[in-house]
Amino acid sequence: MKRTVIKIDETLCNGCGLCVAGCHEGALQIIDGKARVISDSYCDGLGACIGQCPQNAIELIEKETEPFNLSGCPSAKTMTFEEPNHLQVSENQLFGSSLRQWPIQLHLVSPAAPYFQNADVVLAADCAAFSFGNFHARFLEHHSLAIACPKLDDKTDYVEKLIDLIDAAKINTLTVIVMEVPCCGGLLQLALKAKQTASRNIPVKCIVLSLQGEIIKEEWCS
């Protein structure tokens, strides 16, 4: 197939590695002192690495290549964590984590992942955990998680992904956590649209947080 990927001019590359840190898909590595693309299948073609290169050695090109392999990307590798132990907290971790899985971004999660099967799921706006200081203990215990931004994300497949969670993964409940800003309400609308379209009927709860981390509203949606 023909699609957009990056191309590195090795004559300009000085091997600084800044592009590697800027590639969220894990498509780049420093090999023999030069940045190289491990596989075109890991490159999503967005070019986030371009702005990191001080030598202007990276450009976007269109060519015949293999399709983007989302499941092969390290950031999308499905992982289930051991049950969190809040009594054992490391010196680098002020509070225990209740996160049960990886990945968490709605684009990357798979409804077939074991941690979604018959689970209680939290769908949170990206900003929610930064606003609510006790997010893990209050909302994540015994819940699986997906995060999304209704304003900045490409939401093309979000409703279908949520329908798959309801119908295929057979999740028990969906709790949508949004901020009080108007654009954040779009996440709840996506969830309600999925609920109305899905063949199964599950309870959906909406929690609205203030910008200073207070719970303004918490209610079950019809």
N, C-alpha and C positions, 0 to 999 in steps of 0.2 A: 504494500500500500504506500501511497505518497503522503507524507506528512512533514510537519515542521520539527526539526531537531536542532541542536547546537553543533557548531563546528569550531574547533580550536586551531588557531594558527600557531604551530609549535615554534616557529621562528620568533614570534613575539612573546610567547609564554616564558616567564622567568621562574616558574615553579613555586610561587609564593604560597599557594594553597588557599587563598581567600575564596576562590570560586567553589572549592570543595565544601567549605563551611556554608556557602550560600546555596548549595544544591540540596533541597529537602528530600529529594528522591533517591539520593545515594548513587547517582549515575557517574560521579567523577571521583578519580583517585589520582594522587601524585605517583607516577611511575617513571623511574629513571630521570627524575628531576623535572618532569613536565606533567601538566594536567592532561589527563586522558579520559575519554568517555569509555566506561567499562562496557556498556551495551546501549545501543540506541533504544532498546525496549524499556530501559529505566528512565529515559529522558521524556518529560511530559511536554516539552516544546514551549514552555512559558518563558524561559530565559531569565529566571530569577538570578542566575549566576552572572549574567552579563554585567550588571552594575557593580559586582564585587571585584571585577578584574581591573587592576590599575594600568595594565598594558594594552587594553582594548584588543585582546587576543581572541575574544569569543564573539561569534555572530550566529544569528539564526539563519538556517537554510532550509529549503524544501527538497526532499529527496525520497526515492523509493527505499523503504526500510521496514523493519518489523513493527507491529503495532505496540503502543505503550502498554506495558505489562504492569498494571496497578498492583496485582498480587505479588509480583516479584520485587516490588519496591520495598526496601527495609522499613520505611515509615508506615507501610500498610501490613506488615507481618502480624498475623493474628497470634496473640499471646494471652493466656489466662494466668493471672497471678495467684499465688497462694493466699489463703484467707488472711487478711491483715491482722497483725497482732499489735494492738494499741498499747500494750504494756512494754513492748520492746521498741524504743524509739532511739535512733542513732543521734550522735552529736550534730550531724548535719541535717536533722529533721526535727523541728521543734514540736510538731504534732504528727501523730500517726496518719498514714494514708489509708483511705478506704477504697482506693481505685482497684478494681478487680480485673482489668483487662487492658489490652492495647490492640489496635488503635482506638481512638475515641472520636475523631472527626467524622461527621456523618457521611461525607463523600467516601471515606476509606473503610468504614465498618462493613462487615458482611452479616446479613441476617442469618446466614447459616452457621455463624460462629457459635460454639457451645455455650458461651456465657449469655447469649440472648435467648436460648431456648426456655420457654415458660418462665421468663424472668420479669421482674419489675424493673422498668427502664426509666431513666431520667434523660430527658432531652433538654439541654441547657444552652442558653445563649452564651457565646464565647466570653462575654464580660462578667457573667454572673459569679463565677468562682473568685474573681478578683475583688468584687464588691462585698460579697458575703464571707466574712472571715472564717466562719465555722462551717464552710460548705461541705467538706468531707464528712464530718461527724453528723451534720444535720440532714444531708440529702443523699449521700452515697452509700451508706452502710446497707449491705444486702441488695444493692441496685447495680445494674449495668448502666453504662453511660454513653451518650452520643452528644457531641457539641456542634453548633452551627451558628452562623451569623446571617440573619435574614436580609441584612442590608448589603453586605459585601460579597457573600458567596454566590457562585453560580448555582441556582436552586433547581436546575432543570430536572434532576432525578430525585429530588428530595421526597416528593409525595410518594413516588413508586417505592423508594427505599423504606419509607415508613409503613406503607401497605404491606410490604414483604415482612417487616418485623411483626406486624399484627397477624397476618394470615399464615405465613410460612414458619416463622419462629414461634408463633403462638404466645407472644408476650402477655403477661397478666394485666399489667397496668402501664400507663404512660404518664409521667409527670413532666410537664413543660415548665421550665424555669426561665423567665424573661426579665429584662430590666424595664423600668417605668417609661423609658423613652419610646415615642410612638412607633419608630421603625421596628422595634423589637417584637411588637405584637404580630408581625408577619410570621414568626416562628409558630405561634399558637395557631394561626390560621392554616398553616401547612399541616399541622398535626390534626386539626379538626377535619380538614378536607380528606386526609388519609383515613381517619376514623369513619367518615361518612361513606367513603368509597370501598373500604375493605369489606370482606364478607363476614368477618367476625366483629362483634361489638365489644369493645373493651372500655373500662373507665379511663377517662383522661382528666388529670388534675392540672390546674394552672396556678403557678406561684409567681407573683410579681414582686420584684425587689426594687427598693429605692436606690438612688445613686450612692447613698451612704450605707447601704447594706442592711436595711431594715425590710422585713416582710410586710408589704403593703396589703397584699391580698393573697389568700390561699383558699381555693374552692374547686370542687369537682364541676366539670363542664358537661352540659347535656349533649 
